Amino acid sequence: MAQKSDGMSIINTQIEQESYSAVYLFCGDEPYLVNQYKDKLINAVCDKSDSMNYMVYKGENAVAEDIRELAATMPFFADRRVILVENSGFFKKGNEVLEALFDEMADTTILVFVESELDKRTKLYKQLAKAGTVVEFSTPDERTLLTWLKSLFTREGMKIDDEAVYTLLQNVGTDMNLLANEAEKLKCYCMECDKIDAAAVERLCVNQVESKIFDMMDALSQRNATKTMRLYDDLLMLREPAMRLLFLVTRQYNILLKVKLALETESNNSKIASAVKIPPFTVKKYVSQCEGYTYSQLVECVDMCQRADSDIKSGRMKDNMAVEMLIVNLLKKN
């Protein structure tokens, strides 16, 4: 029963029908969903307190020979034996011992791999994809994230307006673990409120470094020196190393350059987001920032960032001085 599709719907359907694969691979760039649905599957197919029939291997403790032997063994007074293997690295370089495993497993064994790094070209991955179920989780789109965030509050009888949810996304980003943590904080501090608004989000939720960088890029595109330097000072107060600030600013200019190119052939925000590989809800912001530059100016800005990096690494300038000079020169880019 080989499947590769939307992870959430696959696991929900299999649990509802009580029809499970012999082997699973959980992967993708959204660890929150990977862990949520891995736990949902494990809880459905076994009792996690049954140490005789539920075994967990993690990292370097995952020995291929041990897993192969256990997977071929019948459960002890239970319907199933469940083996969970997390971040083993087997799917990064492949593993000859496990390549023959899927034909040797006992019919009563369910083997679950959870891997943050993998190479889909390996023989092991291809064999698992044929023999079992690959469940891949990507960061949901803006609409789905907004709906999910709102549900975290509404299911507990709390009201939050759309602007507040959007502000939470802007401040925290799309990492679902961070979003869930900040939502929990809001729920704790606003229990007596009739409705959680954007002001409460701004007051209580940490404005991440990336968000301040985004605001600083706005100010740079408008050549607003006062606001740019204030935001730069805020970042220094957060004890952000100069080299990390340089990396983030360089990344933002590279994204702007890609967006500027995409705008020559596309006007649809979803297509631009897909082409540049950025969250759809950030496209409007990037397009707005692009309006402050010509294509050649953005090329120059990227070059200036790279020269600053070279000056620091060669010892020609100290990191803080190089970044400050870069910002001053970027403000002059008319």
C-alpha positions, 0 to 999 in steps of 0.5 A: 500500500504505497502512498505519497500525498497530503500527510494529514489526510492520509493519517486521518483516513487510515485511523478512521478506517483502521487500515494501516501500512506496515512501514511509514516515513514521516518527513517534511519542513514543518516539524510541528505537523510531523510530531503531531501526526506521528503521535496521532498514529502511534497512539492509534496503533499501540499502547505507548506504555507497553514496553514489550511491544513499543520500542523507540530508537533515536539518533545514534542509538538506532542500530540497523541490525537491531531494528531488522531483528526486532521487526521480524519478531512477533509481538508479546501478548499483543496484536502489534509490535510498533517500532519508532525510529527518529532521526537515524540518518538512514535515509540520508546515505542509505542503509544496506541492512534495512534495504531488505527489511520490508520483505522480512518484517512480521505481518504484525509489525508497524515500523515508523521512521521520522527523519528531518534529513533524507535523500529521496534518491537513495534505494532505501527511500525508494523501497519504502515509498513502494512498500509503505506510506510516505507522509510529508508535511509542508508549512501550510499556506496563509489561509490554512495557517490563519484558520488553524490559529483561530481554531486554537482560540475558538475551541476554548471559547475565546474570541480573536479578531482577524487582524490580531491573527494576521498580526500574530503571523507577521510578528512570529512567522510561519513556524507552527511551534512558535505560533502555538507557543505564542497563542498559548501565551495570549490565551493565558494573559487574555482569559478575562478579555471579551476579544483578543485584538491586534494591540494585545498581540503587539503587547504580549507576543515577541516581535522576532528578529526576522520581523524587525529586519522586515520592518527595517527593509521597509524603512530602507526601501523608503530611504527613511534613515531615522526609522532604519537606524532606530530598528537597527538599534533595536536589533543591537539591543536584542544582542543579535551578532552583526554577522547574523544581521548581515546574513538576514539583510543579504537574504532579504535583498536576494529575495527582493531581487527574485521578486523583482524578476518574477514581477516581470512575468507574473502578477499573481501573488500565489505564483510569485510566492511559489517561484521565489519560495516565500510564504504567500502572505509576505508577497504584498510586503515584498512587492511594496518594498520592490517599488522603492528600487529599480532592478539594477539598484537591487543588484547593487544592493546585493553586491554591497552586502557581499562586499561587506561580508568580504571586508569582515572575513578578510579582516579589512573591517570589524563586523559592527562597523562594516554592517553600519557602513552598509546600512548608511550606504544602502540608505543612499541608494536612490 
